[in-house]
Amino acid sequence: MSPKPLTLIQCWDDGVSTDTRLVDIFRRHGAKATFNLNAGLHEKPRRLDWIYQGTEVWKLGLDEMREVYSGFAIANHSLTHPHLDDMPSDAARLEIAEGRDRLEQFFGKTVAGFAYPFGTYNEAVMSAVRETGHVYARTVQNVRHPFPPVDAMAFHPCCHFLAPDFWERYEQARDSAGNGGVFYFWGHSYELVTESMWIAFEASVARMSHDPLACWQDIVTLFTTSAQPAHT
């Protein structure tokens, strides 16, 4: 039996205009990705949302989002990006359910993934995410072996894409490649604030894409097709 390759999965939050450059990089290098979106925060045209490290962050407009994300997976990031664990349970559930429903209507496909806004959640929120039809929910807690998670509603990534030990964690996951290891990272494209950061990030994507022991996969596909034993 041939050894299993290292599975590469990534997700990106918030639906911002710099995602247009991000998807171009992914398309050039054959990289799959999931984009976590807030259906209630987008208007017909682009709009200025906030300033990050002196750089304007713009939300993508509804007019362009289908084209920008064509070929990529879409996941729910709640309707309006609140701290769900600070809300009454009924209100949090509505945020989760409405966010998913509106994304499915807009993109015309099933939305099965979730990412907790601000990375915050509790047992009630986890239950609401599960009960509204999501297959997994991403946190921001780093782990060495992310898959299979103890609870799919607390799917911890390996690291943020700007983590100083990114490549150390990558090599740790790669060491498990023969047994079906997973390397899972996340971020926001607006965090790439300089041209040198963009160039370095594309080089990283190219390096992973050309690794003969690795392959890209959608997150939902990982859950629906894998039957891997837990790491010890």
Sequence and secondary structure as in RCSB ss.txt:
>XXXX:A:sequence
MSPKPLTLIQCWDDGVSTDTRLVDIFRRHGAKATFNLNAGLHEKPRRLDWIYQGTEVWKLGLDEMREVYSGFAIA
NHSLTHPHLDDMPSDAARLEIAEGRDRLEQFFGKTVAGFAYPFGTYNEAVMSAVRETGHVYARTVQNVRHPFPPV
DAMAFHPCCHFLAPDFWERYEQARDSAGNGGVFYFWGHSYELVTESMWIAFEASVARMSHDPLACWQDIVTLFTT
SAQPAHT
>XXXX:A:secstr
   B EEEEEEEES BTTHHHHHHHHHHHT   EEEE GGG  SS EEEEEETTEEEEE  HHHHHHHTTTSEEE
E  SS   GGGS HHHHHHHHHHHHHHHHHHHTS   EEE GGG   HHHHHHHHHTT SEEE S   S  SS S
SGGGB  SEETT TTHHHHHHHHHHTTTBT EEEEEE GGG  SHHHHHHHHHHHHHHHT TTEEE  HHHHHHH
       
